[in-house]
Amino acid sequence: MTHAALRRVLGLAWLLGAGAALYLALFHRDVIVDRLRAASAESLVAGGAFYLLLGCLRGFTLIPATSLVLIGMMFFPPASLFVLTLVGILVSSASIFYFAEALHLDELLLARHARRIDRVRALLDRYGLPIVIGWAFFPLAPTDLIVYLAGVVRMRAWMCLLGVAIGEGGICAIYIFGGDWLLRR
């Protein structure tokens, strides 16, 4: 299979999956909450596994992790929620990173935007870790986008994921532990 055919097949699969997930998240959020409630009522492990699955798939939809964290706060203790959320974010980020590489999007973007991609690559080569940490920590910037770009410019995967872990770990800790503290007051 050629790169172009693979790119089309994977792109179509992504669009279908993202569309279905967005449809559920926007128009049938109660289904997600009900499934999570049923799974966590059955056992904390089953609820955690379902939450982790949602967290792993969330990145492909570009839905912020915050929405999943807010739902999870109703069902899990803060430490468990933090670990599940961070693992889900890292699996999702790794998937996006390698998805961008598998599609050979760098070739496509280099053909159209060579100077911009070279500039992004130079910035990520020189300041990659601080850029990813800052981007992942900033609540209004979609972390999945910087991971996608890091995959396109072939930043080192471990550096990208470390930056995501630090940045998202910090903001999620504030959301989860700060939110728990506020709810207990």
Secondary structure, 3 states (H helix, E strand, C coil): CCHHHHHHHHHHHHHHHHHHHHHHHHHCHHHHHHHHHHHHHHCHHHHHHHHHHHHHHHHHHCCCHHHHHHHHCCCCCHHHHHHHHHHHHHHHHHHHHHHHHHCCHHHHHHHHHHHHHHHHHHHHHHHHHHHHHHHHHCCCCCHHHHHHHHHHCCCCHHHHHHHHHHHHHHHHHHHHHHHHHHHHC
